[in-house]
Amino acid sequence: MGDLLVVGSKVKEAVKGAGCNMAGNFPEALSGTVGGLVSKACERAKANGRKTVRPEDL
């Protein structure tokens, strides 16, 4: 897999804060989901004639 789009230690901290444990491969899976969201947001921005991705593109 490529570079992670999430900070593993921050993800672990958030998971622990919710009272759960984290599997070692969870950050990679989350990063894949985030990458998909970024791609879709970019597609939406382009479809609206923009190069700038905005929160509403999510």
DOKE-997531 format. One record per residue (C-alpha): chain; y, x, z. Coordinates in nm, 2 decimals. Example, Ala and Ser with C-alpha at 12.3 -4.5 7.8 and 13.67 -1.06 7.14 Angstrom:
2
+-----+--------+--------+--------+
: mol :  north :   east :     up :
+-----+--------+--------+--------+
:   A :  -0.45 :   1.23 :   0.78 :
:   A :  -0.11 :   1.37 :   0.71 :
+-----+--------+--------+--------+
END
This chain:
58
+-----+--------+--------+--------+
: mol :  north :   east :     up :
+-----+--------+--------+--------+
:   A :   0.00 :   0.00 :   0.00 :
:   A :   0.36 :   0.11 :  -0.05 :
:   A :   0.63 :   0.15 :   0.20 :
:   A :   0.65 :  -0.10 :   0.48 :
:   A :   0.95 :  -0.34 :   0.47 :
:   A :   0.92 :  -0.41 :   0.85 :
:   A :   0.95 :  -0.18 :   1.15 :
:   A :   0.61 :  -0.18 :   1.31 :
:   A :   0.74 :  -0.10 :   1.66 :
:   A :   0.98 :  -0.40 :   1.64 :
:   A :   0.71 :  -0.63 :   1.52 :
:   A :   0.49 :  -0.52 :   1.80 :
:   A :   0.77 :  -0.58 :   2.05 :
:   A :   0.83 :  -0.93 :   1.92 :
:   A :   0.45 :  -1.01 :   1.93 :
:   A :   0.42 :  -0.88 :   2.28 :
:   A :   0.73 :  -1.07 :   2.38 :
:   A :   0.56 :  -1.39 :   2.27 :
:   A :   0.26 :  -1.30 :   2.49 :
:   A :   0.02 :  -1.20 :   2.22 :
:   A :  -0.15 :  -0.88 :   2.10 :
:   A :  -0.12 :  -0.74 :   1.75 :
:   A :  -0.39 :  -0.62 :   1.51 :
:   A :  -0.33 :  -0.28 :   1.36 :
:   A :  -0.30 :  -0.42 :   1.01 :
:   A :  -0.06 :  -0.70 :   1.10 :
:   A :   0.26 :  -0.51 :   1.00 :
:   A :   0.12 :  -0.44 :   0.65 :
:   A :   0.04 :  -0.81 :   0.60 :
:   A :   0.38 :  -0.91 :   0.73 :
:   A :   0.54 :  -0.66 :   0.50 :
:   A :   0.36 :  -0.81 :   0.20 :
:   A :   0.49 :  -1.15 :   0.30 :
:   A :   0.85 :  -1.02 :   0.33 :
:   A :   0.82 :  -0.85 :  -0.01 :
:   A :   0.72 :  -1.18 :  -0.16 :
:   A :   1.02 :  -1.35 :   0.00 :
:   A :   1.25 :  -1.08 :  -0.13 :
:   A :   1.11 :  -1.11 :  -0.48 :
:   A :   1.16 :  -1.49 :  -0.48 :
:   A :   1.51 :  -1.46 :  -0.35 :
:   A :   1.60 :  -1.21 :  -0.63 :
:   A :   1.45 :  -1.44 :  -0.89 :
:   A :   1.66 :  -1.73 :  -0.75 :
:   A :   1.98 :  -1.52 :  -0.75 :
:   A :   1.92 :  -1.42 :  -1.11 :
:   A :   1.84 :  -1.78 :  -1.22 :
:   A :   2.18 :  -1.87 :  -1.07 :
:   A :   2.36 :  -1.59 :  -1.27 :
:   A :   2.41 :  -1.36 :  -0.97 :
:   A :   2.30 :  -1.01 :  -0.89 :
:   A :   2.38 :  -1.06 :  -0.52 :
:   A :   2.10 :  -1.20 :  -0.31 :
:   A :   2.24 :  -1.45 :  -0.05 :
:   A :   2.08 :  -1.62 :   0.25 :
:   A :   2.05 :  -1.94 :   0.07 :
:   A :   1.82 :  -1.77 :  -0.19 :
:   A :   1.55 :  -1.77 :   0.08 :
+-----+--------+--------+--------+
END
